[in-house]
Amino acid sequence: MPAAQPSSAASPDLREIAAMLALGGENGACVMQEEHLEALYALGRRLLATGEFMDAVTVFIRLCLHEHGSRRFWMGLGSSLQEAGNLEKAIDAYGMAGLCGALDDPEPFYHIALCHLELKRNETAIQLLDAIARIDENNGATHASLRENIAGLRKSLVMGVDENVSLE
């Protein structure tokens, strides 16, 4: 008795998704079903987790082009670019994530601050962290763990920055 063939409707074929990535779909317009997007997102996360940053960038670029209003796709692209060492473009991707999400969501802006720290732009990072702290005071949107990370960063940065920079 031959082995049963898996149904293509049950699980998207990753080769099909790879072909869509490479070719961009028919006439450059890629039409993907939700299950394909989810499989591609999972692939991007897996590539990011395994250190294949440039491959993850490729996957997340395609996702962002397909669904340009998706905060999580832009966050994935920002993370991939940051890990690949392309901090300027990571800042741009995180900025897009911030625009796609709720403006009182501090996470993308926190990651932008981290990129500025890696670029040795401590004053810019402090200004962002201050702005995030004000958002939290006004709206209470910051998650507790992120609030603790921000407080720790702000405290450590104040020791290495000119006294003229306000942290309060």
VMD Tcl script that builds the backbone (N, CA, C; Angstrom):
set m [mol new atoms 504]
animate dup $m
set s [atomselect $m all]
$s set {name element resname resid chain x y z} {
  {N N MET 1 A 0.827 -1.165 0.000}
  {CA C MET 1 A 0.000 0.000 0.000}
  {C C MET 1 A 0.887 1.249 0.000}
  {N N PRO 2 A 0.718 2.169 -0.955}
  {CA C PRO 2 A 1.574 3.349 -1.006}
  {C C PRO 2 A 1.281 4.294 0.150}
  {N N ALA 3 A 2.324 5.012 0.551}
  {CA C ALA 3 A 2.169 5.983 1.642}
  {C C ALA 3 A 1.256 7.104 1.187}
  {N N ALA 4 A 0.452 7.581 2.096}
  {CA C ALA 4 A -0.470 8.670 1.786}
  {C C ALA 4 A 0.308 9.953 1.538}
  {N N GLN 5 A -0.076 10.648 0.507}
  {CA C GLN 5 A 0.553 11.921 0.188}
  {C C GLN 5 A -0.041 13.011 1.081}
  {N N PRO 6 A 0.788 13.872 1.626}
  {CA C PRO 6 A 0.243 14.947 2.457}
  {C C PRO 6 A -0.584 15.905 1.614}
  {N N SER 7 A -1.619 16.399 2.209}
  {CA C SER 7 A -2.490 17.342 1.530}
  {C C SER 7 A -1.830 18.714 1.493}
  {N N SER 8 A -1.838 19.340 0.318}
  {CA C SER 8 A -1.219 20.661 0.213}
  {C C SER 8 A -2.054 21.713 0.932}
  {N N ALA 9 A -3.337 21.430 1.147}
  {CA C ALA 9 A -4.182 22.387 1.858}
  {C C ALA 9 A -3.891 22.392 3.351}
  {N N ALA 10 A -3.406 21.268 3.875}
  {CA C ALA 10 A -3.159 21.166 5.307}
  {C C ALA 10 A -1.924 21.942 5.732}
  {N N SER 11 A -0.918 21.970 4.897}
  {CA C SER 11 A 0.325 22.626 5.262}
  {C C SER 11 A 0.955 23.227 4.015}
  {N N PRO 12 A 1.344 24.489 4.053}
  {CA C PRO 12 A 1.952 25.082 2.867}
  {C C PRO 12 A 3.290 24.443 2.562}
  {N N ASP 13 A 3.585 24.276 1.304}
  {CA C ASP 13 A 4.841 23.704 0.857}
  {C C ASP 13 A 5.906 24.795 0.894}
  {N N LEU 14 A 6.970 24.583 1.668}
  {CA C LEU 14 A 8.003 25.606 1.815}
  {C C LEU 14 A 8.728 25.873 0.505}
  {N N ARG 15 A 8.785 24.872 -0.388}
  {CA C ARG 15 A 9.387 25.114 -1.699}
  {C C ARG 15 A 8.551 26.123 -2.484}
  {N N GLU 16 A 7.240 26.027 -2.345}
  {CA C GLU 16 A 6.349 26.982 -3.003}
  {C C GLU 16 A 6.580 28.383 -2.441}
  {N N ILE 17 A 6.731 28.466 -1.139}
  {CA C ILE 17 A 6.979 29.763 -0.499}
  {C C ILE 17 A 8.323 30.311 -0.940}
  {N N ALA 18 A 9.347 29.447 -1.018}
  {CA C ALA 18 A 10.666 29.884 -1.478}
  {C C ALA 18 A 10.599 30.397 -2.912}
  {N N ALA 19 A 9.804 29.737 -3.740}
  {CA C ALA 19 A 9.642 30.196 -5.120}
  {C C ALA 19 A 8.983 31.576 -5.145}
  {N N MET 20 A 7.999 31.788 -4.287}
  {CA C MET 20 A 7.359 33.100 -4.220}
  {C C MET 20 A 8.351 34.165 -3.768}
  {N N LEU 21 A 9.227 33.794 -2.844}
  {CA C LEU 21 A 10.241 34.737 -2.390}
  {C C LEU 21 A 11.186 35.105 -3.519}
  {N N ALA 22 A 11.612 34.085 -4.272}
  {CA C ALA 22 A 12.590 34.300 -5.328}
  {C C ALA 22 A 11.997 35.067 -6.502}
  {N N LEU 23 A 10.788 34.749 -6.870}
  {CA C LEU 23 A 10.203 35.308 -8.082}
  {C C LEU 23 A 9.236 36.451 -7.826}
  {N N GLY 24 A 8.725 36.557 -6.631}
  {CA C GLY 24 A 7.761 37.603 -6.344}
  {C C GLY 24 A 6.384 37.289 -6.866}
  {N N GLY 25 A 6.123 36.054 -7.231}
  {CA C GLY 25 A 4.801 35.678 -7.729}
  {C C GLY 25 A 4.625 36.043 -9.184}
  {N N GLU 26 A 3.453 35.781 -9.712}
  {CA C GLU 26 A 3.155 36.060 -11.112}
  {C C GLU 26 A 3.176 37.558 -11.362}
  {N N ASN 27 A 3.921 37.976 -12.382}
  {CA C ASN 27 A 4.047 39.387 -12.763}
  {C C ASN 27 A 4.534 40.267 -11.611}
  {N N GLY 28 A 5.297 39.686 -10.701}
  {CA C GLY 28 A 5.850 40.449 -9.589}
  {C C GLY 28 A 4.865 40.700 -8.462}
  {N N ALA 29 A 3.618 40.324 -8.646}
  {CA C ALA 29 A 2.620 40.518 -7.591}
  {C C ALA 29 A 2.430 39.192 -6.873}
  {N N CYS 30 A 2.836 39.153 -5.659}
  {CA C CYS 30 A 2.790 37.918 -4.888}
  {C C CYS 30 A 1.480 37.848 -4.113}
  {N N VAL 31 A 0.683 36.846 -4.429}
  {CA C VAL 31 A -0.571 36.645 -3.721}
  {C C VAL 31 A -0.393 35.419 -2.840}
  {N N MET 32 A -0.371 35.644 -1.540}
  {CA C MET 32 A -0.175 34.532 -0.613}
  {C C MET 32 A -1.373 34.409 0.302}
  {N N GLN 33 A -1.711 33.179 0.588}
  {CA C GLN 33 A -2.773 32.927 1.542}
  {C C GLN 33 A -2.224 33.146 2.955}
  {N N GLU 34 A -3.151 33.345 3.900}
  {CA C GLU 34 A -2.764 33.599 5.284}
  {C C GLU 34 A -1.851 32.493 5.826}
  {N N GLU 35 A -2.146 31.243 5.486}
  {CA C GLU 35 A -1.317 30.131 5.984}
  {C C GLU 35 A 0.108 30.217 5.442}
  {N N HIS 36 A 0.266 30.719 4.219}
  {CA C HIS 36 A 1.605 30.904 3.668}
  {C C HIS 36 A 2.342 32.017 4.399}
  {N N LEU 37 A 1.628 33.090 4.686}
  {CA C LEU 37 A 2.240 34.185 5.433}
  {C C LEU 37 A 2.709 33.717 6.806}
  {N N GLU 38 A 1.869 32.924 7.461}
  {CA C GLU 38 A 2.231 32.415 8.791}
  {C C GLU 38 A 3.426 31.475 8.713}
  {N N ALA 39 A 3.454 30.622 7.691}
  {CA C ALA 39 A 4.591 29.711 7.520}
  {C C ALA 39 A 5.863 30.497 7.225}
  {N N LEU 40 A 5.742 31.524 6.412}
  {CA C LEU 40 A 6.892 32.351 6.078}
  {C C LEU 40 A 7.371 33.128 7.308}
  {N N TYR 41 A 6.445 33.630 8.104}
  {CA C TYR 41 A 6.802 34.323 9.334}
  {C C TYR 41 A 7.540 33.366 10.282}
  {N N ALA 42 A 7.029 32.156 10.411}
  {CA C ALA 42 A 7.687 31.154 11.267}
  {C C ALA 42 A 9.087 30.841 10.741}
  {N N LEU 43 A 9.216 30.765 9.430}
  {CA C LEU 43 A 10.530 30.524 8.835}
  {C C LEU 43 A 11.477 31.679 9.160}
  {N N GLY 44 A 11.006 32.909 9.026}
  {CA C GLY 44 A 11.836 34.069 9.353}
  {C C GLY 44 A 12.280 34.064 10.804}
  {N N ARG 45 A 11.367 33.740 11.701}
  {CA C ARG 45 A 11.712 33.666 13.131}
  {C C ARG 45 A 12.745 32.563 13.388}
  {N N ARG 46 A 12.565 31.426 12.712}
  {CA C ARG 46 A 13.500 30.309 12.871}
  {C C ARG 46 A 14.883 30.693 12.344}
  {N N LEU 47 A 14.942 31.357 11.198}
  {CA C LEU 47 A 16.224 31.806 10.644}
  {C C LEU 47 A 16.895 32.801 11.583}
  {N N LEU 48 A 16.124 33.688 12.147}
  {CA C LEU 48 A 16.648 34.663 13.101}
  {C C LEU 48 A 17.207 33.958 14.334}
  {N N ALA 49 A 16.471 32.973 14.834}
  {CA C ALA 49 A 16.893 32.239 16.035}
  {C C ALA 49 A 18.146 31.407 15.806}
  {N N THR 50 A 18.355 30.959 14.569}
  {CA C THR 50 A 19.514 30.112 14.273}
  {C C THR 50 A 20.704 30.904 13.735}
  {N N GLY 51 A 20.590 32.228 13.741}
  {CA C GLY 51 A 21.720 33.058 13.346}
  {C C GLY 51 A 21.871 33.269 11.854}
  {N N GLU 52 A 20.888 32.913 11.081}
  {CA C GLU 52 A 20.939 33.116 9.630}
  {C C GLU 52 A 20.259 34.453 9.311}
  {N N PHE 53 A 20.930 35.514 9.730}
  {CA C PHE 53 A 20.322 36.831 9.742}
  {C C PHE 53 A 19.993 37.368 8.355}
  {N N MET 54 A 20.881 37.209 7.397}
  {CA C MET 54 A 20.607 37.755 6.066}
  {C C MET 54 A 19.466 37.002 5.387}
  {N N ASP 55 A 19.359 35.702 5.619}
  {CA C ASP 55 A 18.215 34.956 5.087}
  {C C ASP 55 A 16.926 35.425 5.758}
  {N N ALA 56 A 17.007 35.701 7.052}
  {CA C ALA 56 A 15.837 36.214 7.771}
  {C C ALA 56 A 15.444 37.586 7.224}
  {N N VAL 57 A 16.433 38.419 6.912}
  {CA C VAL 57 A 16.152 39.728 6.324}
  {C C VAL 57 A 15.365 39.555 5.031}
  {N N THR 58 A 15.802 38.626 4.184}
  {CA C THR 58 A 15.115 38.378 2.910}
  {C C THR 58 A 13.663 37.984 3.133}
  {N N VAL 59 A 13.434 37.095 4.084}
  {CA C VAL 59 A 12.070 36.639 4.375}
  {C C VAL 59 A 11.219 37.799 4.884}
  {N N PHE 60 A 11.753 38.564 5.825}
  {CA C PHE 60 A 10.962 39.651 6.409}
  {C C PHE 60 A 10.740 40.803 5.426}
  {N N ILE 61 A 11.681 41.035 4.524}
  {CA C ILE 61 A 11.454 42.042 3.488}
  {C C ILE 61 A 10.256 41.645 2.642}
  {N N ARG 62 A 10.203 40.389 2.239}
  {CA C ARG 62 A 9.075 39.926 1.428}
  {C C ARG 62 A 7.767 40.082 2.207}
  {N N LEU 63 A 7.783 39.717 3.479}
  {CA C LEU 63 A 6.566 39.848 4.285}
  {C C LEU 63 A 6.132 41.311 4.402}
  {N N CYS 64 A 7.095 42.203 4.625}
  {CA C CYS 64 A 6.766 43.626 4.746}
  {C C CYS 64 A 6.239 44.188 3.430}
  {N N LEU 65 A 6.797 43.731 2.317}
  {CA C LEU 65 A 6.298 44.182 1.022}
  {C C LEU 65 A 4.885 43.677 0.770}
  {N N HIS 66 A 4.618 42.474 1.216}
  {CA C HIS 66 A 3.295 41.893 0.998}
  {C C HIS 66 A 2.240 42.534 1.897}
  {N N GLU 67 A 2.605 42.744 3.153}
  {CA C GLU 67 A 1.656 43.289 4.128}
  {C C GLU 67 A 2.357 44.419 4.883}
  {N N HIS 68 A 2.415 45.583 4.238}
  {CA C HIS 68 A 3.233 46.679 4.747}
  {C C HIS 68 A 2.696 47.326 6.021}
  {N N GLY 69 A 1.522 46.964 6.463}
  {CA C GLY 69 A 0.975 47.523 7.696}
  {C C GLY 69 A 1.089 46.600 8.893}
  {N N SER 70 A 1.918 45.573 8.782}
  {CA C SER 70 A 2.041 44.595 9.859}
  {C C SER 70 A 3.200 44.942 10.796}
  {N N ARG 71 A 2.870 45.308 12.016}
  {CA C ARG 71 A 3.879 45.641 13.016}
  {C C ARG 71 A 4.851 44.494 13.233}
  {N N ARG 72 A 4.325 43.263 13.349}
  {CA C ARG 72 A 5.211 42.129 13.668}
  {C C ARG 72 A 6.163 41.817 12.524}
  {N N PHE 73 A 5.759 42.039 11.278}
  {CA C PHE 73 A 6.676 41.809 10.162}
  {C C PHE 73 A 7.808 42.835 10.182}
  {N N TRP 74 A 7.463 44.098 10.461}
  {CA C TRP 74 A 8.490 45.133 10.557}
  {C C TRP 74 A 9.417 44.900 11.752}
  {N N MET 75 A 8.858 44.428 12.874}
  {CA C MET 75 A 9.701 44.105 14.037}
  {C C MET 75 A 10.665 42.970 13.689}
  {N N GLY 76 A 10.177 41.965 12.966}
  {CA C GLY 76 A 11.050 40.871 12.532}
  {C C GLY 76 A 12.162 41.378 11.634}
  {N N LEU 77 A 11.816 42.273 10.720}
  {CA C LEU 77 A 12.843 42.851 9.839}
  {C C LEU 77 A 13.843 43.664 10.654}
  {N N GLY 78 A 13.344 44.466 11.579}
  {CA C GLY 78 A 14.252 45.250 12.421}
  {C C GLY 78 A 15.195 44.371 13.217}
  {N N SER 79 A 14.677 43.308 13.808}
  {CA C SER 79 A 15.518 42.384 14.580}
  {C C SER 79 A 16.565 41.725 13.694}
  {N N SER 80 A 16.154 41.313 12.508}
  {CA C SER 80 A 17.084 40.651 11.579}
  {C C SER 80 A 18.191 41.602 11.148}
  {N N LEU 81 A 17.803 42.823 10.803}
  {CA C LEU 81 A 18.796 43.816 10.392}
  {C C LEU 81 A 19.734 44.173 11.541}
  {N N GLN 82 A 19.187 44.320 12.744}
  {CA C GLN 82 A 20.014 44.638 13.904}
  {C C GLN 82 A 21.022 43.523 14.155}
  {N N GLU 83 A 20.569 42.292 14.124}
  {CA C GLU 83 A 21.481 41.164 14.356}
  {C C GLU 83 A 22.514 41.037 13.241}
  {N N ALA 84 A 22.142 41.433 12.021}
  {CA C ALA 84 A 23.079 41.387 10.893}
  {C C ALA 84 A 24.067 42.545 10.941}
  {N N GLY 85 A 23.858 43.488 11.878}
  {CA C GLY 85 A 24.779 44.605 12.025}
  {C C GLY 85 A 24.423 45.830 11.205}
  {N N ASN 86 A 23.273 45.815 10.545}
  {CA C ASN 86 A 22.848 46.963 9.753}
  {C C ASN 86 A 21.915 47.823 10.613}
  {N N LEU 87 A 22.520 48.572 11.509}
  {CA C LEU 87 A 21.772 49.290 12.543}
  {C C LEU 87 A 20.948 50.451 11.997}
  {N N GLU 88 A 21.465 51.153 11.001}
  {CA C GLU 88 A 20.706 52.273 10.432}
  {C C GLU 88 A 19.398 51.787 9.806}
  {N N LYS 89 A 19.475 50.698 9.059}
  {CA C LYS 89 A 18.259 50.161 8.439}
  {C C LYS 89 A 17.356 49.520 9.490}
  {N N ALA 90 A 17.944 48.968 10.544}
  {CA C ALA 90 A 17.139 48.415 11.636}
  {C C ALA 90 A 16.324 49.525 12.293}
  {N N ILE 91 A 16.933 50.692 12.478}
  {CA C ILE 91 A 16.221 51.836 13.050}
  {C C ILE 91 A 15.023 52.186 12.174}
  {N N ASP 92 A 15.233 52.184 10.857}
  {CA C ASP 92 A 14.131 52.484 9.934}
  {C C ASP 92 A 13.011 51.456 10.054}
  {N N ALA 93 A 13.381 50.168 10.110}
  {CA C ALA 93 A 12.372 49.104 10.205}
  {C C ALA 93 A 11.603 49.201 11.518}
  {N N TYR 94 A 12.310 49.438 12.609}
  {CA C TYR 94 A 11.623 49.592 13.897}
  {C C TYR 94 A 10.710 50.820 13.874}
  {N N GLY 95 A 11.141 51.875 13.195}
  {CA C GLY 95 A 10.303 53.052 13.064}
  {C C GLY 95 A 9.009 52.738 12.329}
  {N N MET 96 A 9.109 51.927 11.276}
  {CA C MET 96 A 7.901 51.506 10.560}
  {C C MET 96 A 7.009 50.675 11.476}
  {N N ALA 97 A 7.609 49.815 12.281}
  {CA C ALA 97 A 6.824 49.015 13.233}
  {C C ALA 97 A 6.086 49.925 14.200}
  {N N GLY 98 A 6.765 50.977 14.639}
  {CA C GLY 98 A 6.133 51.938 15.535}
  {C C GLY 98 A 4.958 52.639 14.884}
  {N N LEU 99 A 5.092 52.945 13.609}
  {CA C LEU 99 A 3.997 53.598 12.888}
  {C C LEU 99 A 2.825 52.645 12.650}
  {N N CYS 100 A 3.129 51.382 12.486}
  {CA C CYS 100 A 2.075 50.386 12.218}
  {C C CYS 100 A 1.325 49.985 13.479}
  {N N GLY 101 A 1.961 50.106 14.607}
  {CA C GLY 101 A 1.328 49.717 15.867}
  {C C GLY 101 A 0.685 50.924 16.522}
  {N N ALA 102 A 0.281 50.710 17.736}
  {CA C ALA 102 A -0.274 51.810 18.525}
  {C C ALA 102 A 0.870 52.744 18.903}
  {N N LEU 103 A 0.637 54.027 18.804}
  {CA C LEU 103 A 1.707 54.979 19.086}
  {C C LEU 103 A 2.138 54.967 20.542}
  {N N ASP 104 A 1.316 54.385 21.417}
  {CA C ASP 104 A 1.730 54.292 22.815}
  {C C ASP 104 A 2.393 52.953 23.117}
  {N N ASP 105 A 2.736 52.194 22.059}
  {CA C ASP 105 A 3.464 50.937 22.223}
  {C C ASP 105 A 4.958 51.255 22.204}
  {N N PRO 106 A 5.635 51.113 23.312}
  {CA C PRO 106 A 7.025 51.548 23.401}
  {C C PRO 106 A 8.055 50.571 22.818}
  {N N GLU 107 A 7.665 49.337 22.550}
  {CA C GLU 107 A 8.649 48.324 22.164}
  {C C GLU 107 A 9.492 48.703 20.945}
  {N N PRO 108 A 8.898 49.133 19.827}
  {CA C PRO 108 A 9.753 49.485 18.685}
  {C C PRO 108 A 10.739 50.609 19.016}
  {N N PHE 109 A 10.291 51.574 19.802}
  {CA C PHE 109 A 11.138 52.713 20.136}
  {C C PHE 109 A 12.251 52.317 21.111}
  {N N TYR 110 A 11.966 51.353 21.956}
  {CA C TYR 110 A 12.988 50.798 22.836}
  {C C TYR 110 A 14.093 50.159 21.996}
  {N N HIS 111 A 13.711 49.415 20.969}
  {CA C HIS 111 A 14.710 48.778 20.099}
  {C C HIS 111 A 15.491 49.816 19.288}
  {N N ILE 112 A 14.824 50.899 18.919}
  {CA C ILE 112 A 15.540 51.987 18.251}
  {C C ILE 112 A 16.595 52.548 19.196}
  {N N ALA 113 A 16.241 52.730 20.456}
  {CA C ALA 113 A 17.204 53.232 21.446}
  {C C ALA 113 A 18.389 52.279 21.576}
  {N N LEU 114 A 18.129 50.977 21.570}
  {CA C LEU 114 A 19.226 50.008 21.651}
  {C C LEU 114 A 20.155 50.119 20.442}
  {N N CYS 115 A 19.583 50.337 19.264}
  {CA C CYS 115 A 20.419 50.516 18.069}
  {C C CYS 115 A 21.285 51.764 18.206}
  {N N HIS 116 A 20.702 52.845 18.713}
  {CA C HIS 116 A 21.488 54.059 18.913}
  {C C HIS 116 A 22.606 53.827 19.924}
  {N N LEU 117 A 22.343 53.022 20.943}
  {CA C LEU 117 A 23.411 52.694 21.900}
  {C C LEU 117 A 24.539 51.940 21.217}
  {N N GLU 118 A 24.185 50.982 20.358}
  {CA C GLU 118 A 25.225 50.236 19.632}
  {C C GLU 118 A 26.027 51.150 18.718}
  {N N LEU 119 A 25.392 52.202 18.215}
  {CA C LEU 119 A 26.071 53.168 17.351}
  {C C LEU 119 A 26.793 54.247 18.155}
  {N N LYS 120 A 26.824 54.096 19.482}
  {CA C LYS 120 A 27.484 55.036 20.407}
  {C C LYS 120 A 26.818 56.414 20.388}
  {N N ARG 121 A 25.520 56.440 20.176}
  {CA C ARG 121 A 24.743 57.685 20.212}
  {C C ARG 121 A 23.942 57.703 21.516}
  {N N ASN 122 A 24.668 57.801 22.607}
  {CA C ASN 122 A 24.045 57.694 23.925}
  {C C ASN 122 A 23.019 58.790 24.197}
  {N N GLU 123 A 23.302 60.024 23.786}
  {CA C GLU 123 A 22.357 61.110 24.054}
  {C C GLU 123 A 21.032 60.881 23.327}
  {N N THR 124 A 21.098 60.410 22.095}
  {CA C THR 124 A 19.871 60.104 21.345}
  {C C THR 124 A 19.116 58.970 22.025}
  {N N ALA 125 A 19.847 57.968 22.476}
  {CA C ALA 125 A 19.212 56.846 23.170}
  {C C ALA 125 A 18.523 57.321 24.441}
  {N N ILE 126 A 19.168 58.191 25.184}
  {CA C ILE 126 A 18.577 58.716 26.420}
  {C C ILE 126 A 17.309 59.500 26.113}
  {N N GLN 127 A 17.343 60.312 25.063}
  {CA C GLN 127 A 16.151 61.072 24.686}
  {C C GLN 127 A 14.989 60.141 24.346}
  {N N LEU 128 A 15.275 59.062 23.631}
  {CA C LEU 128 A 14.231 58.086 23.316}
  {C C LEU 128 A 13.708 57.409 24.576}
  {N N LEU 129 A 14.602 57.022 25.448}
  {CA C LEU 129 A 14.181 56.376 26.691}
  {C C LEU 129 A 13.338 57.322 27.543}
  {N N ASP 130 A 13.709 58.607 27.552}
  {CA C ASP 130 A 12.902 59.606 28.273}
  {C C ASP 130 A 11.506 59.696 27.667}
  {N N ALA 131 A 11.439 59.725 26.342}
  {CA C ALA 131 A 10.139 59.811 25.667}
  {C C ALA 131 A 9.290 58.580 25.973}
  {N N ILE 132 A 9.922 57.417 25.979}
  {CA C ILE 132 A 9.196 56.183 26.299}
  {C C ILE 132 A 8.664 56.243 27.728}
  {N N ALA 133 A 9.476 56.754 28.639}
  {CA C ALA 133 A 9.043 56.858 30.039}
  {C C ALA 133 A 7.843 57.793 30.157}
  {N N ARG 134 A 7.831 58.882 29.381}
  {CA C ARG 134 A 6.686 59.802 29.405}
  {C C ARG 134 A 5.437 59.137 28.837}
  {N N ILE 135 A 5.600 58.353 27.792}
  {CA C ILE 135 A 4.453 57.624 27.229}
  {C C ILE 135 A 3.862 56.725 28.299}
  {N N ASP 136 A 4.726 56.025 29.012}
  {CA C ASP 136 A 4.264 55.108 30.050}
  {C C ASP 136 A 3.548 55.859 31.168}
  {N N GLU 137 A 4.083 57.018 31.550}
  {CA C GLU 137 A 3.445 57.803 32.612}
  {C C GLU 137 A 2.050 58.260 32.187}
  {N N ASN 138 A 1.908 58.621 30.926}
  {CA C ASN 138 A 0.631 59.152 30.448}
  {C C ASN 138 A -0.392 58.065 30.140}
  {N N ASN 139 A 0.059 56.939 29.631}
  {CA C ASN 139 A -0.877 55.928 29.140}
  {C C ASN 139 A -0.768 54.576 29.835}
  {N N GLY 140 A 0.297 54.353 30.571}
  {CA C GLY 140 A 0.457 53.067 31.234}
  {C C GLY 140 A 0.618 51.909 30.277}
  {N N ALA 141 A 1.168 52.146 29.079}
  {CA C ALA 141 A 1.218 51.122 28.045}
  {C C ALA 141 A 2.439 50.211 28.140}
  {N N THR 142 A 3.469 50.638 28.847}
  {CA C THR 142 A 4.694 49.849 28.894}
  {C C THR 142 A 4.508 48.611 29.757}
  {N N HIS 143 A 4.931 47.484 29.245}
  {CA C HIS 143 A 4.883 46.251 30.030}
  {C C HIS 143 A 5.915 46.339 31.155}
  {N N ALA 144 A 5.654 45.648 32.234}
  {CA C ALA 144 A 6.507 45.746 33.423}
  {C C ALA 144 A 7.965 45.392 33.129}
  {N N SER 145 A 8.219 44.321 32.387}
  {CA C SER 145 A 9.604 43.925 32.109}
  {C C SER 145 A 10.305 44.958 31.239}
  {N N LEU 146 A 9.597 45.522 30.284}
  {CA C LEU 146 A 10.193 46.551 29.445}
  {C C LEU 146 A 10.465 47.801 30.272}
  {N N ARG 147 A 9.570 48.133 31.172}
  {CA C ARG 147 A 9.755 49.285 32.053}
  {C C ARG 147 A 11.031 49.102 32.883}
  {N N GLU 148 A 11.251 47.896 33.384}
  {CA C GLU 148 A 12.461 47.624 34.172}
  {C C GLU 148 A 13.714 47.745 33.307}
  {N N ASN 149 A 13.654 47.232 32.069}
  {CA C ASN 149 A 14.803 47.346 31.158}
  {C C ASN 149 A 15.130 48.804 30.868}
  {N N ILE 150 A 14.091 49.591 30.629}
  {CA C ILE 150 A 14.284 51.010 30.338}
  {C C ILE 150 A 14.903 51.720 31.536}
  {N N ALA 151 A 14.391 51.451 32.728}
  {CA C ALA 151 A 14.929 52.082 33.940}
  {C C ALA 151 A 16.392 51.713 34.137}
  {N N GLY 152 A 16.723 50.449 33.905}
  {CA C GLY 152 A 18.115 50.018 34.046}
  {C C GLY 152 A 19.032 50.684 33.038}
  {N N LEU 153 A 18.588 50.778 31.791}
  {CA C LEU 153 A 19.391 51.446 30.762}
  {C C LEU 153 A 19.584 52.922 31.091}
  {N N ARG 154 A 18.506 53.584 31.459}
  {CA C ARG 154 A 18.589 55.005 31.783}
  {C C ARG 154 A 19.573 55.241 32.930}
  {N N LYS 155 A 19.515 54.375 33.939}
  {CA C LYS 155 A 20.402 54.524 35.095}
  {C C LYS 155 A 21.861 54.314 34.695}
  {N N SER 156 A 22.121 53.295 33.888}
  {CA C SER 156 A 23.501 53.034 33.484}
  {C C SER 156 A 24.029 54.110 32.541}
  {N N LEU 157 A 23.159 54.678 31.727}
  {CA C LEU 157 A 23.594 55.713 30.790}
  {C C LEU 157 A 23.900 57.034 31.473}
  {N N VAL 158 A 23.172 57.344 32.514}
  {CA C VAL 158 A 23.380 58.624 33.183}
  {C C VAL 158 A 24.793 58.726 33.737}
  {N N MET 159 A 25.392 57.619 34.069}
  {CA C MET 159 A 26.744 57.634 34.625}
  {C C MET 159 A 27.794 57.971 33.569}
  {N N GLY 160 A 27.483 57.701 32.300}
  {CA C GLY 160 A 28.477 57.929 31.256}
  {C C GLY 160 A 28.152 59.081 30.324}
  {N N VAL 161 A 27.202 59.949 30.709}
  {CA C VAL 161 A 26.771 61.029 29.824}
  {C C VAL 161 A 26.962 62.367 30.521}
  {N N ASP 162 A 27.108 63.391 29.728}
  {CA C ASP 162 A 27.257 64.756 30.229}
  {C C ASP 162 A 26.104 65.114 31.167}
  {N N GLU 163 A 26.378 65.872 32.184}
  {CA C GLU 163 A 25.372 66.246 33.178}
  {C C GLU 163 A 24.272 67.136 32.603}
  {N N ASN 164 A 24.479 67.711 31.426}
  {CA C ASN 164 A 23.474 68.590 30.821}
  {C C ASN 164 A 22.278 67.823 30.249}
  {N N VAL 165 A 22.387 66.523 30.108}
  {CA C VAL 165 A 21.302 65.726 29.544}
  {C C VAL 165 A 20.341 65.360 30.658}
  {N N SER 166 A 19.087 65.707 30.473}
  {CA C SER 166 A 18.060 65.434 31.485}
  {C C SER 166 A 17.552 64.010 31.383}
  {N N LEU 167 A 17.431 63.360 32.518}
  {CA C LEU 167 A 16.856 62.010 32.552}
  {C C LEU 167 A 15.513 62.016 33.249}
  {N N GLU 168 A 15.078 63.114 33.754}
  {CA C GLU 168 A 13.798 63.180 34.470}
  {C C GLU 168 A 12.799 63.970 33.674}
}
mol reanalyze $m
mol bondsrecalc $m
mol representation Tube
mol addrep $m
